[in-house]
């Protein structure tokens, strides 16, 4: 029995490590084009589907990450667009990571788990926040067992500058806060190793940002059997060589969102259409697909260089 983290690990090996972030704000679509749709949410889901179709066809990505906040901000129609986007990713044969960062106590966490691992918003893998206590993870890991096969990415080392406020703080008992989280992640992974003896990674992965090279090799070596979700590449300033350092051992998937979604803004092929305000959905999706292929190639080249 295969879990979803194993599936994305295998797709990363086959298609390359790129994760396309569908954190699609309506402002990422040309204003004139946006006005041709009945609503911003309809424009967003149409753009998402066009991107998904292209990246699935040319195998430039292994998965998509859908950040729920952008859809919540559009209200009920936005959440319908979110559900339609999740379905489109799965129908295209890619793994869908829902970036929801949930972490709450007891029955509340259980309700979040039900909401995102079943029903209208069912997804393959979610991001979870352990910083309210490790007991908050249990309702989510209950869905990762054989027969259910879901996956979770536990926030370990995030890509934002403010991560130093908590994650790197030293504990009186020794080590940093993020090391304490890592120890719990190892414990969970060891439990799953007994349930999935034939799988090459745990269904419990880790979010590890790629914005600082000094951390990358240390964290990769510290968690050799954990598959990573790697944010920070591209628009957030993370270099391909840093991401590549995190792709060794159990591997990982490197997320790029704005660099792909907003690629039309710099794509030289559409300079004339931009000036005339004549871009179509097909045009901007083509630009996104080209950016995805370029990101995949850059990451693969960096990975080869790191391994050499």
N, C-alpha and C positions, 0 to 999 in steps of 0.2 A: 504494500500500500504506500503510495507516494503522497507526500505533503506538498503544499504550494511553494514553500521555499525551495524545495528540491527542484521543482519545475522551473522556477525562475533561474536557479543556478545553471540548469542544463540549457535553458534558452540563452543565457549570457554566454555560455561556451560556444553555442551555435551561431548566434546573431551578433555577438559583441556585447559589451557591458553597458551600453547606453540605456538609460531610463528617460523617457520623454515625459516631462512634467506638464500635465494639462491643467495648470493653475491659471485658467483662462479668464482674465478680467476683460469685460467688454471694451475697455480702453485700449486693449492690445489689437483690436480690429480697426482698420481705417474708418474714421468718423462717417465719411460719405457712404461707405459700404454698409456700415452698421445701420444706417437709417433706412436701408432697403429691406430690412427684416421687420417682421411684426413686433418683435421685442428683442431686447439685448440677450435674453436667455436662449432664444431661438437661433440667433446669430452665433452664440458661443457653441451650442451643441452641433450646429452645422459645421463650423470650423473644426471642432474636435474630431468629428467623424471623417472629415476630409484628410486630416493629418493621420489619424489612426489607419485609414485605408492605405495611405502611401507608405507609412513606415512598416506596416505588416507585409505589404507586397514586396518591398525591396530588402526586407529583413535587416533594417538598420538599427533596431532596438529590440530589447528582450522584454520590456514591460513599460507600463505607463503609471505615473504617480498622479493621482487626482487630489488636489488640496481642497478640502471641503469648504473652507472659509469663503472662497471666491463664489461658490454656488449659494451658500447661506446668505451672502450679501445681496443676492438677487431675489430673496424671498421664496415663496412657494414655487414659482415658475423656475427659479434657479435650482431648487432641489429636484424638480422633475428633470431638468437638464443634467444634473449630477447622476441621477439614476440611469438616464439614457446613455450617458457617457460610459458608465461602468459596464453596461450591457454591450456597448459597441467594442470596448477593449476586449472583453472576453470572447465575443463572437469572432473577433479577428485572430484569435488564437494566441493572444498575449496575456501575460499576467497583469492583474490590476492591483496596484497598491493604493489604498485609501489613506491619505495623510490626514488623520483626524486627531492624533496626539491626545487620546483620552486617558484619563487616570483618575479614578474616584473610588469611593469606598463602597464595599458590600453590595447592596441591592442596586445602587446606582451604576456601578461598574458592570454588574450583570446585565442591566438594561442596555447599556452602551454596547456590550458584546453582542446581545441579541439583535440590536438595531443594525449592526454593521456586518454580522456574519450570517444573517438570515433576512428574509423579507425584501422590501423594495430596494434597500441599499446594500444588499449582499455583495461582498467583495472577496478577494482572495487573501490579501494580507493587509494589516493595518499598522499604523504607528501608534505606540502607546508610551505614556509618560509615567515613569516609576517614582518620581520625586515626591509623591504623597505617601509613599510607603509601598513595600514589595507585596503586601497583601492585595493591593489594587490590581496586580497582574493576573491573579488566579482566574477570575472569570473569563479572561481572554485566552489564557493557555488551555482552559478546558475545551476550547474549540480547535486546538491544535493536535489533538490525539488522533490515532488511527480511526478511520471511519468518518472523521470530519475534515481533517487535513488542512485546516487554515494555518496562517502564519502571522507572526507579529515581528515588528521591528521596534526594539526597545531603545529609547533615547539614551545614548551613552555619552557621546562627545558631539555636541551640535556645532553648527557652522557660524552662529551669530557671535559678534564681539562680546556680548554680555554673558556668554557661557562661563567666563572667568568668575562671575559673581557667585556662582554656586558650584558648578561642576569641578572646578579646580581647587576648591577650598580644602585645606588640610584638615584631617580629622584628629582629634586627640588620641584616638586609638591607632593612628598611623595611616598613611596613605591619603588619597584624595577622595572626595565624594564620588567622582566618576569611577574610581577603583572599587568602591563599595558596590556600586551598581553593577560593575563588571563581574564581581564575585557572585552576585545573585544570578546574573546571566549565565555564568558557567554552571552554577548549580542546576538551573532549569535545563540547560542544554544537555547536561549529563543524564538527567532524568529521561529526556526524550531519546537519547542515544540507545537506551534500553528498549524503548517502544518502537524505534525505527532502526534496527541494527544494520539494515542494508543501505540506508541513505547516507549521503556524503556531507550533509550539513544538517543542522538543527532547524526545526520550524521557528525557533526563536532567534532572530537575527538582531543586529545592532545598527543604529543610526550613528555614523561616524563622519563628521565633516572633514572636508579636505582643504581647509583654508590655511593650515600651518604644517609645513614639511617636518618640523621637529617631532610632531606627534604621530605622524603617519606610520612610520616603520615600527615605532614602539607599540602602537595599538594593534597593528597587524600581527606582530609577533606574540602579543599577549593573548590574542583570541584567534588562534589558527584555524579552529573548526567552526567559526561563526561567519555566516554570510553577512556582508555589510550593505546597507543603503547609504550611499555617499553623496550628500548634498554639498553645495558650495562651489561646484565647478561652473565656470563660465561667468555669468552675470554677477555672481557673488564674489568673484575674484580668485577662486581656487584654480590652480594650474593643473594641466593634464598630468604632469609628472608627479604631483602630490597624490592625485586620485589613483594613478597607476601604482603607487607604492602601497595602496590599500587593497589592490586587486589580487594580490598573491594569496597563497594558501587556499582557504575555502572560497575566496573570490568575493565579488560584490557587484553592485549595479550603480552607475554614476548618473545622478539626476541632472538634467538641464531643462529649465523651464523657459524663462524669458528669452534666452539666447536662441531658442527655437521658435517660440510663439511670435516673437517680434522680429524675426529674421528679415521679413519683407521691408523693414525700415532701412536696411543697409544693402539689400541684395541689388547688385549692379544690373541684373537682368531686367529689373522693373523700374529703373530710374525715370524713364519717360512716362510710364503709367502713374508713378507717384506724383510727378509734377502736374499731371492733368487730373489727378484724383480719380483715376479710372481703374483702380485695382479691383479684381474680382476675388471671390472666395477661392477659386481655383489657383489664382496667382499667388495669394499669400500662403496657401497650403503647399504649393510647389516650393516656395522659398523656405518654409518650415522643413520640408522633406530634405531639401539640399543641405540645410544647416544640420539636420540630424545625421545625414551621411558623413558630413565633414567632421562632426563631433565624434562619431564612431571611429573614423579613420585616425583622428588625432589621439584618441584614447588607446587604440590598439597599437599605434606607433610608440606611444609613451610607455606602454606596458612592455613591449619588446625591448625598449631601451633599458628599462629598469631591470629586466630579467637577464640582459646580456652580461 
